[in-house]
Structures are given as structure tokens and as C-alpha cells.
Amino acid sequence: MTLPVAARKSLKMMKGRGARVTVAVDKGAVTLALAGVTGGFRVSPGGQLELGEEARSVLQTGVGRHYWVELRDDQGMVTLHPFT
């Protein structure tokens, strides 16, 4: 999947640089937060991210595999909610 620019800004990613994020699945949604240098999943400078099986299956439950993005700039988190 590719994170939109607004999501990358919420995660405090710097332009042209990749990052690492933690992925948590809770209550039918996937939450991403910036991780340390070695932890979590890699996000490319262009925002491409490969999710683990559990998170991917949650997002695939949405109608047409679509999801909406909740941005929490103040917390540096992004939550992905599948459309139902």
C-alpha cells in the first residue's frame, strides 16, 4: 500500500526519506506510529509500506478493499479504517 502525503506528514516523516512504523490492529482498524530506527515496518521515501498478514486482512474486509484515513497530527499517528 502507499500512504498519502498527509499521512506521511502526520507520522512526522521527512520529505525524500524513508521511515519505520509500528503497526497495531485494534477494534477493526490499523494504527501506524513512527518507530525507532530498527523497529517496526519500513516505509519507503515514496510512502510505500508492506503490511503484515493480520493488518492486511483487516483492511481487505472493507467494501472493495477501500479504507479511510484518520490523521492524528498531535500524536504522530495514522489510523486506517476499512469501509463497511
NORCOR-V420058 format. One record per backbone hydrogen bond with DSSP energy under -0.5 kcal/mol. CO is the residue of the C=O (numbers start at 1). NH is the residue of the N-H. If there is no record, write none. Layout:
co nh
CO NH
CO NH
This chain:
co nh
1 49
4 8
5 9
6 10
7 11
8 13
9 12
14 17
19 43
20 35
21 41
22 33
24 26
24 31
26 29
28 82
29 26
30 80
31 24
32 78
33 22
41 21
42 50
43 19
44 47
47 3
48 44
49 51
52 56
53 57
54 58
55 59
56 60
57 61
58 61
59 62
62 65
63 66
66 83
68 81
69 71
70 79
72 75
72 76
72 77
76 34
77 72
78 32
79 70
79 81
80 30
81 68
83 63
